[in-house]
Amino acid sequence: MEVYLDNAATTKMDKGVAAIMQNYFLNKFANASSIHHQGEEVYNDLEKSKETVAKILNTKPQNLIFTGSASEANNFIIKGVALANKDKGKHIIVSSIEHPCVLGPAKDLVNEGFKVSYAPVDSKGRVKIAELKKMISKDTVLVSIMTANNEIGTIQDIKKIARLVKRNGAYFHTDAVQAVPYLKIDIKDLGVDFLTLSAHKFHGPKGVGMAYIDRNIKIKALISGGEQNDGLRAGTINVAGIIGFSKALELAYKNRDKKIEKIKKLREYFLKEINKNIKDVYLNGHETFRLDNNLNLRFNGVEGEAILMDLSNQGICVSTGSACSAKNLKTSYVLQALGINSNYLNSNVRFSLSKNTTKAELDYTVKKLSEAVKRLRSFSPIK
Amino acid sequence: MALNYTKKTLKHFLKPKNIGEIKNADAYAEIGNMVCGDQLNFSIKVEKGKIKDVKFLSFGCASNIATASIMTEKVKGMSLEKAKDYDWNKIVSDLGGLPQQKVHCSIMAVQGLKKVIENYEDKELSSKDAKKLKNIKTKKIAKKSTKKIAK
């Protein structure tokens, strides 16, 4: 049996999305920047799909810049805002559990004379708001806190944090890549200045990220050399990709409540069955402020990567935050930030469900997982 | 990144040989720890300078388990001298190759083996010394008692 439980890494594209995109590869292939009739037609389709996205997110299409990935969008926002607003200050704040594509550009800015502060989180991954408040100074240009964490699924109170940051004079960005469709994204209501999404996390195509930007705030382009996107992101417009993004987002929020209710129920059933069949299992992250599709568990006494490989051999795809390799024994910095005892950092597995996940798949997984954990524990030196 | 483990590595991971701990083993050793994500515990039984039996316990990834499994299989019956210098490259080639980032697992396996043999040798040496010491003491006591009797 093939079971895919790694939907936080990427999702399977919807057939409807693939079908729509195909038309823009094979038929409507013209360059959206061309002014001939074919180009014009493609341009108008593109504008329509951008309007769809803008409507769902409660913003205006001109505020949306589509990129080649969420990593690019995050780099564009973090670096672009910091470098364009140096006169305001040279301090940025990110949470200690941000995705590497936020931590990376933040670190790069140190070479440009910026100071980076890392907002701490509590043992369940929620940002310590009082400490974040203390970190903001007159020199702070930008604060970036993710909406939901990719490893442990912990959800932040973005509305509250955005209000706090902006009241203290800094700009606010949130990486919301993991949030669709589990959280509603109403940009006006959230009050954020910048926001990032990625199509392949919600059954859209890979290679399409999106940066929501407030056009009143200065931002420097990451890729220059063309007039596309008002010079904010050069490069031939990825028409099929953006149309795929738009369709995927539309489908993601269609019957959303029913869909996520089903996923949440399945996840709860899955956890209950795991606890019934396997001893010494612990949940990482928050019980309630958590993405409905995420389950990050610790299996004492065995290595996460060994569980992953055993399951993979049975057709089941999961993920582990840590990986052992020669040069770099990488334990998850996210779990470390939660203050988890270092003895337990290598025994964790992430299961991430999607609307395609079935009960039969989870039953099969529980069976194989309990066999794997039992087997590996049988010859573990840790009792 | 894809690991592309060989069939042989997967076989040794899924059905490892020589797992467990020998009861009343002649020596034990532990290498690595939970924090770095790899730990191997070895136990050996020695007879006439050769490894009669060797077993291992593992807290580690697939290649940690597979390397210990194939190595213990190969060194059973080997002289302690030879086993102490077992080449980790041999483990890699016996498995049909290991991904670059996992080669350290084979190094840890041979280090663990070396450690358990050294622990055995240290124990042997000190028990020989103890025996010698015991012999000397018994002789002295014997002398004393004979003197007593003589008196």
Interface residues (C-beta under 8 A of the other chain):
Chain A: G301 V302 E303 E305 A306 M309 D310 N313 S322 C324 S325 A326 K327 L329 T331 S342 N343 Y344 L345 N346 S378 F379 S380 P381 I382
Chain B: L3 Y5 L10 F13 L14 P16 I19 G20 E30 M34 V35 C36 G37 D38 Q39 L40 N41 F56 L57 S58 F59 G60 C61 A62 N64 I65 Q100 Q101 K102 V103 H104
